[in-house]
Amino acid sequence: MKKIVLMVVAMFTMTTSFAENENNNAVNSVEAYDMTVNMRKLAVTLGLNSDQMEAVQDIHNVFCKEMKLAANAHSSEREALVDMAVKKDVRYMHFILDEKQYRKYLALLNTTLINRGLK
């Protein structure tokens, strides 16, 4: 009887730890798609004027929403949704930013995507 109880406790512990790791992996992958940034720091880094800052903030909000949609999508669709969101964001930013600002923004975006494992 004692062996059966110990076996049940061991099975329960292994099942719980496995399910816990699975939930943590899901949360980590969703967190990787959260692209919110401090807009003031981005504005200072890129040297934005007030008009550019408003436009960049609007574009970035749309980008964040699209990335959240990608995070919640089926795994087979994620990569395509991320690529589409990044291409749209880059295209809109190119319209708003001058060449120097645009190159710096691309470097920041690429670094962020690589660090989060999205590229």
C-alpha positions as CSV (number, residue, x, y, z in Angstrom):
1,M,0.0,0.0,0.0
2,K,2.8,2.4,0.9
3,K,4.5,1.8,-2.5
4,I,1.2,2.6,-4.3
5,V,0.8,5.9,-2.5
6,L,4.4,6.8,-3.2
7,M,3.9,5.9,-6.9
8,V,0.8,8.1,-7.1
9,V,2.6,11.0,-5.5
10,A,5.5,10.6,-7.8
11,M,3.2,10.5,-10.9
12,F,1.3,13.6,-9.7
13,T,4.5,15.5,-9.2
14,M,5.9,14.6,-12.6
15,T,2.6,15.5,-14.3
16,T,2.4,18.9,-12.5
17,S,6.0,19.9,-13.3
18,F,5.5,18.9,-17.0
19,A,2.3,21.0,-17.2
20,E,4.0,23.9,-15.5
21,N,6.8,24.0,-18.0
22,E,4.4,23.8,-20.9
23,N,2.5,26.9,-19.5
24,N,5.7,28.8,-19.0
25,N,6.8,28.1,-22.5
26,A,3.5,29.4,-23.9
27,V,3.7,32.6,-21.8
28,N,7.3,33.2,-22.8
29,S,6.4,32.9,-26.5
30,V,3.5,35.3,-26.1
31,E,5.7,37.8,-24.2
32,A,8.2,37.7,-27.1
33,Y,5.6,39.2,-29.3
34,D,5.0,42.2,-27.0
35,M,6.6,45.1,-28.8
36,T,5.7,48.0,-26.6
37,V,8.5,50.5,-26.1
38,N,9.0,53.7,-24.3
39,M,8.1,56.2,-26.9
40,R,10.0,59.1,-25.3
41,K,13.3,57.1,-25.4
42,L,12.6,56.1,-29.0
43,A,12.0,59.7,-29.9
44,V,15.2,60.8,-28.3
45,T,17.2,58.0,-29.9
46,L,15.8,58.7,-33.3
47,G,15.8,62.5,-32.9
48,L,12.1,62.9,-33.7
49,N,10.2,66.2,-33.9
50,S,6.7,66.4,-32.4
51,D,4.9,65.6,-35.7
52,Q,7.1,62.6,-36.4
53,M,6.6,61.4,-32.8
54,E,2.8,61.4,-33.1
55,A,3.0,59.5,-36.4
56,V,5.6,57.0,-35.1
57,Q,3.4,56.4,-32.1
58,D,0.3,55.7,-34.2
59,I,2.3,53.4,-36.5
60,H,3.9,51.6,-33.6
61,N,0.5,51.0,-31.9
62,V,-0.8,49.3,-35.0
63,F,2.4,47.2,-35.2
64,C,1.9,46.1,-31.5
65,K,-1.7,45.1,-32.2
66,E,-0.6,43.1,-35.3
67,M,2.1,41.4,-33.3
68,K,-0.4,40.5,-30.6
69,L,-2.6,38.9,-33.2
70,A,0.4,36.9,-34.4
71,A,1.1,35.8,-30.9
72,N,-2.4,34.4,-30.5
73,A,-2.5,32.8,-34.0
74,H,-1.8,29.2,-34.8
75,S,1.9,28.4,-34.9
76,S,1.8,27.6,-38.6
77,E,0.5,31.2,-39.3
78,R,2.7,33.1,-36.9
79,E,5.8,33.5,-39.1
80,A,3.7,34.9,-42.0
81,L,1.8,37.3,-39.7
82,V,5.1,38.5,-38.1
83,D,6.7,39.1,-41.5
84,M,3.6,41.0,-42.7
85,A,3.5,43.1,-39.6
86,V,7.2,44.0,-39.8
87,K,7.0,44.8,-43.6
88,K,4.1,47.1,-43.0
89,D,5.7,48.8,-40.1
90,V,9.0,49.3,-42.0
91,R,7.1,50.7,-45.0
92,Y,5.2,53.2,-42.9
93,M,8.2,54.2,-40.9
94,H,10.2,54.8,-44.1
95,F,7.5,57.3,-45.2
96,I,7.7,59.2,-41.8
97,L,11.5,59.1,-41.0
98,D,14.4,60.6,-42.8
99,E,17.2,58.3,-44.1
100,K,19.4,58.6,-41.0
101,Q,16.5,58.0,-38.6
102,Y,15.2,55.2,-40.7
103,R,18.5,53.3,-40.7
104,K,18.7,53.7,-36.9
105,Y,15.1,52.4,-36.5
106,L,15.9,49.4,-38.7
107,A,18.9,48.5,-36.6
108,L,16.8,48.8,-33.4
109,L,13.9,46.7,-34.9
110,N,16.3,44.0,-36.2
111,T,18.1,43.8,-32.9
112,T,14.8,43.5,-31.0
113,L,13.5,40.8,-33.3
114,I,16.7,38.8,-33.1
115,N,16.9,39.1,-29.3
116,R,13.3,37.8,-28.9
117,G,13.9,34.9,-31.3
118,L,11.4,36.2,-33.9
119,K,13.9,36.4,-36.7
